[in-house]
């Protein structure tokens, strides 16, 4: 996964931020140990800047989000100065869902994307209903009132399934849903499912849209998660990913690195009582592929018409692709 780029970027971060304890040398050994080394590397991956086994990474990532779940939303506001809300609004605007859309939001435990989706399609449906009533100018007041009262589905058939591997994140999402007046159940358009992005518990060709916001970089096998996204989408379905990416301005990149490594872990310790988890989150961003590299990965999974839009000088990007 863009190993050379990641090592070069980390070397630059080391020089600018003077972070201790990292060795950037390539593994060396005698020629006789070559095959053993290759087998070992094949089962290794990164957890931030730490090299771990693939089996170990899943547990470590689970523990991170289990630890930060209660303060997850507060920390998002603090770390991004609230800008993450704008990024998520832009994701919904790009999606532009219509009444009847079936959405799967993966790694969406706290419900930010799901709630935006429900509010968006509700407003769309209300607007459609008003336009239809205005077109029928001969209706009496009583007839108009009856049409509003007989409305069975305020979402026009839209549904969202929030799928997350972490029970604590789903627990927080459900609490937020109740606080915001969103009820779970088929008749309310919202469901919560415990599931793995690499092995989704859904049938083929089931959803119109698949979203994943700030989640895919935490997956052990990103290629497998992308293939699963392709599998569960209907023909014509759309993949949308909002994720941290590569800053394209040198000055902003340096300031961003300094802020990320010197400030964010401190905020994590002060607000959430967890320095290590936020150190990992910062490091995981640097390990994630660039915009172009991730675009190629999405195409390799079978998606077509893949595009991306960088936001806030490339701090994040929205990637889009279609199952055709």
C-alpha positions in Angstrom: 0.0 0.0 0.0 2.2 2.8 -1.3 5.0 1.6 1.0 7.7 3.9 -0.6 5.5 7.0 -0.4 4.6 6.3 3.2 8.2 5.8 4.3 9.2 9.0 2.5 6.4 11.0 4.1 7.2 9.6 7.5 10.8 10.6 7.1 9.7 14.2 6.4 7.4 14.2 9.4 10.3 13.0 11.5 12.5 15.9 10.4 9.8 18.5 11.0 8.2 17.2 14.2 11.2 15.4 15.8 9.2 12.4 16.9 11.3 9.9 18.8 11.6 6.1 18.6 11.0 5.4 14.9 13.4 3.4 12.7 12.9 3.8 9.0 15.4 1.2 7.7 14.3 -1.6 5.5 14.5 -5.1 7.0 17.7 -6.8 6.1 18.9 -10.4 6.3 20.9 -13.1 4.6 19.8 -14.5 1.3 18.9 -17.8 2.9 16.2 -16.0 5.0 14.6 -14.3 2.0 11.6 -16.6 1.7 10.9 -16.5 5.4 11.1 -12.7 5.3 8.6 -12.5 2.4 6.1 -14.8 4.2 6.4 -12.6 7.3 5.8 -9.4 5.4 2.8 -10.9 3.6 1.0 -11.2 6.9 2.1 -7.9 8.4 0.4 -4.5 8.1 0.6 -1.2 9.8 -1.2 0.1 12.8 -0.3 3.8 12.5 3.5 3.7 12.2 3.8 0.4 14.1 4.2 -2.8 12.2 1.8 -5.5 13.4 0.3 -8.8 12.2 -2.9 -8.6 10.3 -4.7 -10.5 13.0 -3.4 -8.1 15.6 -4.5 -5.0 13.8 -8.2 -5.7 14.0 -8.1 -6.0 17.7 -6.1 -2.9 18.2 -8.4 -0.8 16.0 -11.4 -2.2 17.8 -9.9 -1.1 21.1 -9.2 2.4 19.8 -12.8 3.0 18.9 -14.1 1.3 21.9 -12.0 3.6 24.0 -12.9 6.9 22.2 -16.6 6.2 21.4 -18.1 8.3 24.2 -16.0 11.4 23.3 -15.8 10.7 19.5 -18.1 13.5 18.4 -16.7 16.0 20.8 -13.2 15.2 19.7 -14.2 15.5 16.0 -15.5 19.0 16.7 -12.3 20.0 18.7 -9.8 18.5 16.2 -11.4 19.9 13.1 -12.8 23.2 14.6 -16.2 21.9 13.5 -15.2 21.7 9.9 -16.0 17.9 9.8 -19.7 18.9 9.8 -19.2 20.9 6.6 -17.3 18.0 5.0 -20.2 15.6 5.8 -22.8 18.0 4.5 -20.8 18.2 1.3 -20.9 14.4 1.1 -24.7 14.4 1.4 -24.9 17.2 -1.2 -22.8 15.1 -3.6 -24.9 12.1 -2.9 -28.1 14.1 -3.5 -30.4 11.2 -2.5 -33.9 11.0 -3.7 -37.0 9.6 -1.9 -36.7 5.8 -2.0 -32.9 5.6 -1.8 -31.6 2.6 0.0 -28.3 3.6 1.8 -25.7 1.5 3.5 -23.4 3.6 5.8 -20.4 1.5 6.8 -18.3 2.4 9.8 -21.0 4.9 10.6 -21.5 4.0 14.3 -22.3 7.4 15.7 -24.8 8.1 13.0 -23.6 11.4 11.6 -24.1 10.4 7.9 -27.3 8.4 8.6 -29.0 11.3 10.4 -28.0 13.7 7.7 -29.4 11.3 5.1 -32.7 10.9 6.9 -33.1 14.7 7.3 -32.2 15.3 3.7 -34.6 12.8 2.2 -37.4 13.9 4.6 -37.0 17.5 3.3 -36.9 16.2 -0.3 -40.1 14.3 0.2 -41.8 17.2 1.9 -40.8 19.4 -1.0 -42.2 16.9 -3.6 -45.4 16.6 -1.7 -45.9 20.4 -1.6 -45.2 20.7 -5.3 -47.8 18.0 -6.0 -50.4 19.8 -3.9 -49.7 23.1 -5.5 -50.3 21.5 -8.9 -53.7 20.5 -7.7 -55.2 23.9 -7.2 -58.8 22.7 -7.2 -58.3 20.8 -3.9 -60.3 22.0 -0.9 -58.6 22.7 2.5 -60.1 19.4 3.9 -58.7 17.4 1.0 -55.2 18.9 1.4 -55.3 18.2 5.2 -56.3 14.6 4.6 -53.4 14.1 2.2 -51.0 15.3 4.8 -52.6 13.2 7.6 -52.7 10.0 5.4 -49.0 10.2 4.7 -47.7 6.9 5.9 -44.0 7.2 5.1 -42.4 10.7 5.5 -39.2 9.4 3.9 -40.8 8.3 0.7 -39.5 4.8 1.0 -35.9 5.7 1.8 -33.9 3.5 4.2 -30.5 3.7 5.8 -28.6 0.8 7.4 -25.7 1.8 9.7 -23.2 -1.0 9.8 -20.2 -0.9 12.2 -17.9 -3.5 13.7 -17.7 -1.8 17.0 -20.5 -2.3 19.6 -19.6 0.8 21.6 -19.8 3.1 18.5 -23.2 1.6 17.6 -24.4 2.2 21.2 -23.5 5.9 21.0 -25.2 6.1 17.7 -28.4 4.7 19.0 -28.3 7.1 22.0 -27.9 10.0 19.6 -30.8 8.7 17.4 -33.2 8.7 20.4 -32.0 12.2 21.4 -32.7 13.5 17.9 -36.0 11.8 17.5 -34.9 9.1 15.0 -36.6 5.8 15.7 -35.1 2.5 14.6 -37.2 0.0 12.6 -38.3 -0.7 9.1 -41.2 1.7 9.3 -38.8 4.5 10.4 -36.1 4.0 7.8 -33.3 3.3 10.2 -31.5 0.1 11.1 -28.3 -0.7 13.1 -26.2 -3.7 12.2 -23.1 -5.1 13.7 -20.9 -6.1 10.8 -17.4 -6.1 9.3 -16.6 -3.9 6.2 -14.5 -6.8 4.9 -17.4 -9.3 5.1 -20.7 -7.5 5.0 -23.7 -9.4 6.2 -25.9 -8.4 3.3 -27.1 -9.9 0.0 -25.7 -8.9 -3.4 -27.2 -6.0 -5.3 -29.1 -4.7 -2.3 -28.3 -0.9 -1.9 -28.4 2.2 -4.1 -25.6 4.0 -2.3 -22.7 2.9 -0.1 -21.0 5.5 2.1 -18.0 5.3 4.4 -16.8 8.4 6.2 -13.4 8.4 8.0 -13.5 4.6 8.3 -11.8 2.9 5.4 -8.3 3.8 6.5 -8.9 1.7 9.6 -9.7 -1.5 7.7 -7.0 -4.1 7.5 -7.7 -5.1 3.9 -8.9 -2.0 2.0 -9.1 -3.9 -1.3 -11.5 -6.5 0.3 -13.7 -3.8 1.8 -14.0 -2.1 -1.6 -14.9 -5.4 -3.3 -17.6 -5.9 -0.6 -18.9 -2.4 -1.3 -19.1 -3.3 -5.0 -20.9 -6.6 -4.3 -23.7 -5.1 -2.1 -24.5 -2.2 -4.5 -27.2 -2.6 -7.1 -26.2 -2.1 -10.7 -26.0 1.6 -11.2 -25.3 2.0 -7.4 -22.9 4.6 -6.1 -19.9 4.3 -3.8 -18.9 7.5 -1.8 -16.0 7.7 0.5 -15.1 10.7 2.7 -11.6 10.2 4.1 -8.5 12.1 5.2 -6.1 12.4 2.3 -2.9 14.1 1.1 -2.5 17.8 1.6 -1.4 19.5 -1.7 0.0 22.7 -0.3 3.6 22.5 1.1 3.1 25.2 3.7 -0.3 23.9 4.9 1.1 20.4 4.9 3.9 21.4 7.3 1.5 23.3 9.6 -0.9 20.4 9.4 1.8 17.9 10.5 2.8 20.0 13.4 -0.8 20.4 14.5 -1.6 16.8 14.1 1.4 15.4 16.0 1.9 18.1 18.6 -1.7 19.1 19.4 -4.2 16.4 18.6 -2.8 13.7 20.9 -2.8 16.3 23.7 -6.4 17.1 23.0 -7.1 13.4 23.1 -5.5 13.1 26.6 -7.2 16.2 28.0 -10.7 15.6 26.6 -10.9 11.8 26.2 -8.2 10.7 28.6 -6.6 8.8 25.7 -3.3 10.0 24.1 -2.4 6.7 22.4 -5.7 6.3 20.4 -5.4 9.8 18.9 -1.7 9.3 18.2 -2.8 6.2 16.2 -5.5 8.2 14.4 -3.0 10.8 13.3 -0.5 8.2 12.2 -3.2 6.2 10.3 -3.9 9.3 8.2 -0.3 9.4 7.0 -0.4 5.8 6.0 -3.5 6.1 3.8 -3.0 6.3 0.1 -3.0 9.6 -1.8 -6.0 10.7 -3.8 -4.8 9.2 -7.1 -3.6 5.9 -5.5 -7.0 5.4 -3.7 -8.8 6.2 -7.0 -6.9 3.4 -8.6 -7.8 1.0 -5.8 -11.5 1.8 -6.2 -11.2 1.2 -10.0 -9.4 -2.2 -9.3 -12.4 -3.2 -7.2 -14.6 -2.9 -10.3 -16.0 0.6 -10.0 -16.3 2.9 -13.0 -16.5 6.6 -13.6 -14.3 7.1 -10.4 -13.6 10.7 -9.5 -12.5 12.6 -6.4 -12.7 16.1 -5.0 -10.1 17.4 -2.5 -11.5 19.6 0.3 -9.6 22.0 2.5 -6.4 21.8 0.5 -6.5 18.0 0.4 -6.9 17.4 4.1 -9.8 15.3 3.2 -11.2 14.0 -0.1 -14.5 12.6 -1.4 -14.1 9.7 -3.8 -17.0 8.6 -6.0 -17.5 5.6 -8.2 -20.4 3.7 -9.8 -21.2 0.0 -10.2 -22.1 -0.2 -13.9 
